[in-house]
Amino acid sequence: MKQELSALLQQAVEAAFAAGHLRPTGLPPVELETPKIATHGDFSTNVAMTMAASQKRAPQEIAGIILDHIEDPDHLLSKTEVAGPGFINFFIAREKWYEVLKAVHKKDTAYGTSQVGLGKRIQIEFVSANPTGPLHVGHGRCAAVGDTLAAILKAVGYEVEKEYYVNDSGRQIYTLGRSVFLRYCQLLGNTIDFPADCYQGEYIQDLARMLIDREGERLLDMPEEEAVMICAKFAADEILAGIRQDLETFGVSLDQWFSEQSLYDSGAVEAVIQDLKSQDIIYEHDGALWFRTTDFGDEKDRVVVRANGTTTYFAPDIAYHKDKFERKFDCIINIWGADHHGYVPRISASIQAMGYDKAQCRIVLVQLVNLLRGGKPVAMSTRAGEFVTLKEVVDEVGRDAARFLFLWRHHESPLDFDLELAKQQSNENPVYYVQYVHARISNILRKAAERGYKEIDWHDDFHEILTLPEEIQLIKLMSRYPEVVALSARLMEPHRVPFYLKELAAAFHAYYHDRNKHKVVSDDAKLSAARLYLVSAIRIIIRNGLTLMGVSAPDIM
């Protein structure tokens, strides 16, 4: 409907240009908004105001000319008006809203989908936690954001590949191996002062115990460096297996697990360094190799290879992003924790230096999670190895509540996640509030079927039955769902989906609770059939939205 109105509006402006009633200065972007005040219409545009400078005329006059040139052969509009400094308000004919209801039922699981991204390929890399410890709640938020964004992008037609970048080389893996080896030695009776720079969590001791079961005491007879590398590989493999399992339990499947070590093994890291060195983009200074990132907007140049010959994290990341672009994605999306914000300019610089368009790489930064229990903070210290894992959260509150609440705020805002709230069966818990709509309507449909209403079909007289303002308002709200999905994809803001579902749920609850006025199944057969058609459309949208989020739509609660 919004697209149809937008087309009418653009045609009207072009007609005014052709007739000479407006100067042909080019068609400006046509933005249609939903007014906050219902009396201001169903849609409103400020296009006349944006044209005022180029037309050298008052916005109200331009608005009037545009309205004079609107042709509406399908009678989409019941009324138009010029308001305020030059807004144009549009009122959709009531009978047109019923087309929305029919579209929801006809498209069913496809309602809300589109072909905006048809033919374009997108890669999303998310979570990518180092295999040095289990996933924590912050990783859970990144997982929910990334997986839901992928589903939303697929819904609007993109071909999406989900990827996890496994940081399985470098200093942190060596530190992991050393941490496990020292705990291994302690458990076998050696007195060792455990260093502060090693990983402190209880999981390190668990890994050491597993290693003893597998290897016995033989590592004690080896050169320490060799034993540390055995411990490192064993621990990283075990932790990565746990990460895979945790993500699977959380409802996240990845298409690709990309090994950082493979970039070294294939020579890709050395190749990209030499290529950029030959172009003088990488240069030598004080024995180290530096990247001229300042030439591409970064605040200072960055070390790629230290004076001792070891690479920094930046080196394989350059090779990794080169590999991504060579795979011919139209867009790559990196979903990182907010603590990586300082890393964005250097990655952007490397992309430009390699000759790629930096606009083809979108970086989404996800803020921290503040874990609460009954409103009080849950103490966590990563340094001391005391943190709440994603598995612990999912085990306690369930996958549905965890995913929904991780998505409940914009990813750029810190998130307060209250474990007690997540378990409540009350209107204060947004996931329960939304899921209960689906369950309640499912129950209504079951009881209706028992009374003979087994087929929920459109009848031509429904437009004469569903006439209450609150019923029309419900339909208008349902009409917004495809736009919410499309906007979520364009802005890469998956939180818009749960926000919309909460709004739709609130509208349904308000409608349903006024039983005297809005009883769905009554002795009036025609009214019952019409209202069953209405509420079952709401059920379809709630289910579709929850599905995008990886959250179940229960029939019974």
Residue pairs with C-beta under 8 A, 6 or more apart in sequence:
1 76
1 92
1 96
1 99
1 100
1 479
2 32
2 43
2 479
2 483
4 74
4 76
5 32
5 43
5 76
5 77
5 90
5 92
6 30
6 32
8 70
8 71
8 72
8 76
8 77
9 30
9 32
9 45
9 47
9 66
9 70
9 88
10 27
10 30
11 70
11 71
12 66
12 67
12 69
12 70
12 71
13 22
13 27
13 28
13 30
13 47
13 66
13 69
14 27
15 69
15 71
16 22
16 65
16 66
16 68
16 69
17 23
17 24
18 24
19 69
21 65
21 68
21 69
22 51
22 55
22 62
22 65
22 66
23 54
23 55
23 56
25 51
25 54
25 55
26 54
28 47
28 50
28 51
29 50
30 45
30 47
31 45
31 46
31 47
32 43
32 44
32 45
32 90
33 43
33 44
33 45
34 42
34 43
34 44
34 480
35 41
35 42
35 43
35 44
35 89
40 83
40 87
40 89
41 79
41 81
41 89
41 90
41 91
42 90
42 91
42 92
42 476
43 89
43 90
43 92
44 83
44 87
44 88
44 89
44 90
45 87
45 88
45 90
46 86
46 87
47 66
47 88
48 59
48 60
48 62
48 63
48 66
48 82
48 86
48 87
48 88
49 59
49 85
49 86
49 87
51 59
51 62
52 58
52 59
52 62
52 86
55 62
58 86
59 85
59 86
60 82
60 85
60 86
62 86
63 82
63 86
63 87
63 88
64 82
66 88
67 80
67 82
67 88
70 77
70 80
75 93
75 96
76 92
76 93
76 96
77 90
77 91
77 92
77 93
78 91
78 92
78 93
78 94
79 90
79 91
80 88
80 89
80 90
80 91
81 88
81 89
81 91
82 88
82 89
83 89
94 463
94 467
94 472
95 463
97 472
97 475
97 476
97 479
98 462
98 463
98 466
98 475
100 475
100 476
100 478
100 479
101 458
101 462
101 466
101 475
101 478
101 533
101 534
101 537
102 458
103 111
104 111
104 478
104 537
104 540
104 541
105 456
105 458
105 533
105 536
105 537
105 540
107 113
108 540
109 540
109 543
109 544
109 547
111 481
111 482
111 540
111 541
111 544
112 155
112 481
112 482
112 484
112 485
112 541
112 544
112 545
112 548
113 155
113 156
113 157
113 482
113 485
114 155
114 156
114 157
114 482
114 485
114 486
115 156
115 157
116 156
116 157
116 486
116 489
116 490
117 153
117 156
117 157
117 158
117 159
117 489
118 157
118 158
119 157
119 159
120 157
120 158
120 159
120 330
120 331
121 158
121 159
121 160
121 161
121 328
121 329
121 330
121 331
122 153
122 158
122 159
122 160
122 161
122 329
122 330
122 331
122 332
122 333
123 160
123 161
123 162
123 163
123 324
123 327
123 329
123 331
123 332
123 333
124 146
124 149
124 150
124 153
124 160
124 161
124 162
124 163
124 332
124 333
124 335
125 163
125 164
125 165
125 258
125 324
125 332
125 333
125 334
125 335
126 142
126 143
126 145
126 146
126 147
126 162
126 163
126 164
126 334
126 335
127 135
127 139
127 142
127 143
127 146
127 164
127 243
127 247
127 252
127 335
128 164
128 165
128 166
128 167
129 135
129 139
129 243
130 167
130 172
130 173
131 166
131 167
131 168
131 173
131 176
131 236
131 237
131 239
131 240
131 243
132 172
132 173
132 175
132 176
132 199
132 235
132 236
132 239
133 199
133 201
133 203
133 239
133 385
134 203
134 239
134 242
134 243
134 246
134 389
134 390
134 391
135 143
135 243
135 246
135 247
135 389
135 390
135 391
136 380
136 382
136 387
136 388
136 389
136 390
137 369
137 371
137 387
137 388
137 389
137 390
137 393
137 417
138 337
138 366
138 368
138 369
139 390
140 250
140 369
140 390
140 393
140 394
140 402
140 406
141 366
141 369
141 406
141 411
141 415
142 335
142 336
142 337
142 366
143 247
143 250
143 252
143 390
143 406
144 250
144 402
144 403
144 406
144 407
144 549
144 550
145 335
145 364
145 366
145 406
145 407
145 411
145 494
146 162
146 252
146 335
147 162
147 251
147 252
147 550
148 403
148 407
148 494
148 497
148 548
148 549
148 550
149 333
149 335
149 364
149 488
149 489
149 492
149 494
150 160
150 162
151 547
151 548
151 549
151 550
152 485
152 488
152 489
152 494
152 497
152 548
153 160
153 489
154 160
155 485
155 489
155 548
156 485
156 486
156 489
158 489
161 255
161 256
161 329
162 253
162 254
162 255
162 256
163 254
163 255
163 256
163 257
163 258
164 254
164 256
164 257
164 258
165 258
165 260
165 320
166 240
166 257
166 258
166 259
166 260
167 173
167 260
168 236
168 240
168 259
168 260
168 261
169 260
169 261
169 264
169 316
170 260
170 311
170 313
170 316
171 310
173 232
173 236
174 228
174 229
174 232
175 197
175 198
175 199
176 199
176 231
176 232
176 235
176 236
176 239
177 228
177 229
177 230
177 231
177 232
177 233
177 235
178 198
178 228
178 231
178 232
179 198
179 199
179 204
179 235
180 204
180 207
180 208
180 211
180 231
180 232
180 234
180 235
181 208
181 219
181 224
181 227
181 228
181 231
182 192
182 194
182 195
182 198
183 194
183 204
183 205
183 207
183 208
184 208
184 211
184 212
184 219
184 231
185 192
185 220
186 192
186 194
186 208
187 205
187 208
187 209
187 212
188 212
188 217
188 220
190 220
194 200
198 204
199 385
200 383
200 384
200 385
201 385
201 386
201 387
202 385
203 239
203 385
204 235
204 385
207 234
207 235
207 238
207 239
210 234
210 238
211 219
211 231
211 234
211 235
214 234
215 230
219 227
219 230
219 231
220 227
222 230
244 257
246 389
246 390
246 391
246 394
247 253
247 254
249 391
249 394
249 399
250 390
250 394
250 399
250 402
250 403
251 399
251 403
251 550
252 550
258 320
258 323
260 316
260 320
262 268
263 269
263 316
263 319
263 320
263 323
264 270
264 316
268 319
268 322
268 323
269 311
269 315
269 316
269 318
269 319
271 319
272 318
272 319
272 322
272 354
273 282
273 289
273 304
273 305
273 315
273 318
276 282
276 291
276 318
276 353
276 354
277 283
277 289
279 353
280 292
281 291
281 292
281 295
281 353
282 289
282 290
282 291
282 292
282 304
283 289
283 290
283 292
284 290
286 307
287 307
288 303
288 304
288 305
288 306
288 307
289 303
289 304
289 305
290 301
290 302
290 303
290 304
291 301
291 302
291 303
291 304
291 314
291 318
291 346
291 349
291 350
291 353
292 301
292 353
293 300
293 301
293 302
293 345
293 346
293 349
293 350
293 353
294 300
294 301
295 349
295 353
296 348
296 349
296 350
296 352
296 353
297 345
297 348
297 349
297 352
298 345
298 346
298 348
298 349
299 345
302 312
302 314
302 346
303 312
303 314
304 311
304 312
304 314
304 315
304 318
305 311
305 312
305 315
306 312
314 346
314 350
317 347
317 350
318 350
318 354
321 332
321 347
321 350
321 351
321 354
321 361
322 354
324 332
325 332
325 351
325 354
325 356
325 360
329 360
330 360
331 360
331 361
331 362
332 360
332 361
332 362
333 361
333 362
333 363
333 364
333 492
334 347
334 361
334 362
334 363
334 364
335 363
335 364
335 366
336 343
336 363
336 364
336 365
336 366
337 365
337 366
337 368
338 365
338 366
338 367
338 368
338 412
340 365
341 365
344 363
344 365
347 361
347 363
348 358
348 361
351 357
351 358
351 360
351 361
352 358
362 492
364 411
364 492
365 411
365 412
366 411
366 412
367 411
367 412
367 413
367 414
367 415
368 414
368 415
369 406
369 414
369 415
369 417
370 377
370 414
370 415
370 416
370 417
371 377
371 378
371 380
371 388
371 393
371 417
371 419
372 378
372 416
372 417
372 418
372 419
372 420
372 421
373 418
373 419
373 420
374 418
374 420
375 418
375 420
378 388
378 419
379 386
380 386
380 387
380 388
381 387
390 402
393 402
393 417
393 419
394 402
396 419
396 422
396 423
397 405
397 419
397 422
397 423
398 422
399 550
399 551
400 431
400 435
400 551
400 552
401 422
401 423
401 429
401 431
401 432
402 422
403 549
403 550
403 551
404 430
404 431
404 434
404 498
404 549
404 551
405 415
405 417
405 421
405 422
405 430
405 431
406 415
406 417
407 494
407 495
407 497
407 498
407 549
408 415
408 430
408 495
408 498
409 415
409 495
410 493
410 495
411 493
411 494
411 495
421 428
421 429
422 429
422 431
423 429
424 432
425 432
425 557
426 432
427 433
427 509
430 498
430 502
431 551
432 557
433 502
433 505
433 506
433 509
434 498
434 501
434 502
434 505
434 542
434 546
435 546
435 551
435 552
435 553
435 554
435 557
436 505
436 557
437 504
437 505
437 508
437 509
437 538
437 539
437 542
438 539
438 542
438 543
438 546
438 553
438 554
438 555
439 554
439 555
439 556
439 557
440 512
441 508
441 535
441 536
441 538
441 539
441 542
442 539
442 554
442 555
442 556
443 555
443 556
444 520
444 521
444 532
444 535
445 453
445 456
445 532
445 536
445 539
447 521
448 520
448 521
448 528
448 532
451 521
453 521
453 528
453 529
453 532
456 529
456 532
456 533
456 536
457 533
458 533
459 526
459 529
459 530
461 526
462 529
462 530
462 533
465 526
465 527
465 530
466 472
466 475
466 530
466 531
466 534
468 517
468 518
470 507
470 510
470 511
470 518
471 511
471 534
473 507
474 507
474 508
474 511
474 534
474 538
475 534
477 503
477 504
477 507
478 504
478 537
478 538
478 541
480 500
481 500
481 504
481 541
481 544
481 545
484 496
484 497
484 500
485 497
485 548
487 493
487 496
488 494
488 496
488 497
494 549
497 545
497 548
497 549
498 545
498 549
500 545
501 542
501 545
501 546
504 538
504 541
504 542
505 542
508 535
508 538
511 518
512 518
512 520
512 535
518 531
519 531
520 528
520 531
520 532
520 535
521 528
521 531
521 532
522 528
542 553
543 553
546 552
546 553
547 553
